[in-house]
């Protein structure tokens, strides 16, 4: 479980600074049970990326607490980062090796796993993103979409309790999106918590158990998907067209 209690994070400012900075996350309390598929939605600048970066200590709150599986993140960063796999919006922020296979293996190697287990995880993760057999490819030779797939594979290879994906489909073509969605569906069915951060719910709304919408760093919506879609367009979040058309008072596109 991931628990945040009163989390506030500001960019800029500081002790003795007359400028209080910019509040990116403002007093957010949120519990994410084991096995939940949660969508955190909001416009650019709503605070969603900063919030999830507090989950494993990549961002330290100015106030409030974050705990993963009952342990405060501040007390055990290694445990938090082992339990939470993170896929960043820009894969260049997390690709660290020269080749595809070495990059995907980086996380499992740092867990001290046996070579056979590392090889198994790398192969399964690359297969999940339609990159089987490409372990020797150079990262520098990949397209932007392929780098995104490698970043997803690297997180999958960690086999985390909780998988956080920040705008996971932005650089993927249709076959890659379908493959990643299928893998997320399998992970969710197997008990892994999945947290998808996005401003566009068209790919993930059908998988979600719950949607949390952020605006100005605060939770504005926290509901089941069918209840959340009516309010999300007002937060500059894109939802599937049928969901928009079915809202009370809306007129379907086919109506005169």
N, C-alpha and C positions, 0 to 999 in steps of 0.2 A: 504494500500500500504506500502511496505517496500522500503526505499530508502537508499542506501549508497553512499557517495560522498567522493572520495579520501581516502578510508579507508586503513590504514597501521597498521599492528600489528607485534610487534617483541617479541620474547622470549629471556630473558636475557638482559644484558646491563643495562643502566640506567645513571642517571646524575652522572658525574664524573667518569664513568667507561670507561676504554680504550677499552673494548670489546663492540662492537656495538650490539652484540646479533645476533639472527637468524631471518630474516624477513620471517614470515609465510604468511602474506597477504600484497601485495605491490600495493598501490594506486588503489584500486578497487572501481569503480563507477558502481552501478547496481540498476535498478528499477524493482520491482516485483509488477505488478498490482494486484488488488483484483481479485480473481477467477482464476488466472493463475496456471497451473500445470507446475512447473519448475523443471528440473533436473540439479543439480550442480554436475558435473562429474570431476574426476581427479584421478591420482594415489595417493597412500599413500604418505603423505608429501607435497601434492600440495597446501594445505592451505584451502581446502574446509570446514573442520570441524571448524577450527578457524574462518573462515568468518561467518558461520551461528551462531556461538556463540556470535558474536557481535550484532546480530539482537535483542536479548532481554537482553543484558547487562551482559551475562555470561563472556564475554571477552570485555575489554574496549580498543578501538583503541588508538594507540600512536598518530595518527593524522587522520583527516577526521571525518565525522559525519555519524550517523545512525539515521533515523527517521522511526517511525511506525505510520501509519495513520496520518501523518503530525506532530507528536509530537516527538521531539528528545528523544531518549532512555535515555540519561543522565539526562533528566529533569523529567522523570516519569517511573521508573523501573517497578512499579506495573502495569501500563497500558500496557507496552510492554510485560510483562510476562503473562498478561491475554489475550492479543491479539494473542500471538504466543505460540502454544503448541510445545514442543520440546521432541523428542524421541531420546535418546542418543544411540550411537553405543553399549555400554556396559550397559545393564539394571541395573547392580549393582550400577551404578552411580545415579539412580533416584528412586529405590524402597526404601520406607521409613517405611512401616508398616509391621506388623507381618502376616497379612492375605491378601488374594487377594482383597476381597471387601473393606477392610479398606484402602488399598493402592490406589485403583482406586478412592475411595471417597475423598482422601486427598485434591486434587486440588479443586474440587467443594465445599468442606467444607470451604476452605480458602477464597472462594468467598462470603461466608455468605448466601448461598442458603438455601431454605426451605428443610426439610428432604425428603418430597415427591419428589422434583425435583432432589435431590442428588440420591435418590434410582432409579429414572427413568434413569438418566444419567449412573449410574453404570451398571444397567441391560443392557441397550442398548450397552454400550461399551464392556462389556464382551461377549455379543451375537455376536458382530461384529468380535471378534477374536476367536470364537469357544470355549469360556470358560464359557458359560452360566451355572448357577447353581453351580459354583465353588468358590463363594465368601468367603466361610469359610475355604478354603484350606490354609495351611500355606505356606508362601513364601519359607521358608527353604526347603520344601519338593518338590519344583518344579524343573523340568529340565531346562537347559539353554534356550531352545526354548520356554518353557512355561513362563519363566520370561520375555523373549522378548515380548511375547504377552500381558502380564500384563502391561508392560511399554507402549506399544502402546495403550492399553485400557485406561490407566491413562491420556494420552494426548487427546484421543478422548472424554473422559468424560468432559474435559474443554470446549468443543465445541468452539474452538478458531477461530478467523478470518483467521489465517495462521497456517498451521501445517507443522513443519519441522521434517523430519525423517532422521537420520544419519545411513546409511547402514541398512535399516529397515528389510531386509529379510535374513540377514546373519545367524541367528540362527533358522529360521523357516523351518518346513517341508512343503511339497507341499500343503496339505489342508489348513494349516495356512496361507501360502503365498497367496493362492487363495482368502481366506476370507478377508485378509487385503487389497489386491488389489481391491476386490469388494467394500469394504468400502471406500477406497480412491477414487474410481470412483464415488461413490454416493456423497461423500463430495464435490468433484470437481464440479459435476453437480449441486449441491446445492449452489455453489458460494464461497466455501472455497478455499483459496489459499493453494496449496500443494507444498512443496519444498522437493524433495527427493535428498539426498546426497549419491552418490554411485560411485564405480569404475566399476560397472557391470550394464549395461542398459537393460539386457535381460528381466527383469520383467516389467520395467517402461517405456520403449521407446514408446510403443503404447499409453500410456496415456499422454505423455508430449506435451505441447504446445510449449515449447522452451527448448533448452539445452545450458547451459553455461559450458564450459570446462576450468578448471584451470591448470596451469603449473607454478611451482615456484612462487606461490602466485599471479599470474597475470591472467587476463582473456585472454585465447588463442582462444576460440571459443565462439560465441554467435549467435545462429541461430536456425531456425526451425529444428525439429528432422531429417527430410529427407536430409537437407543440412549439418547437423552437423556430421552425421555418417562417412563421408569420412575422417574427420580429427581426430576423437576421438581415433582410435587405436594408432595413433602416440603419444597420451598422456597417453598411457597404460590404456586405458579404454576399457572394453569388451563390444561389441555390438552384437546383434543377428546375427547369421551366414548368413542369407539371405542378411542382410544389408552389410556385408563385401563382399560377393560374387558379389553383384550388383554394387560395385564400379567400375568406369571405369578402365580398365586395369587388373582387377582381373579375375581369372579363376575359375569358379564354381567347387565345390568339385567333381562333377560327371564327369567333363571333363577329357579326358585322358591326 
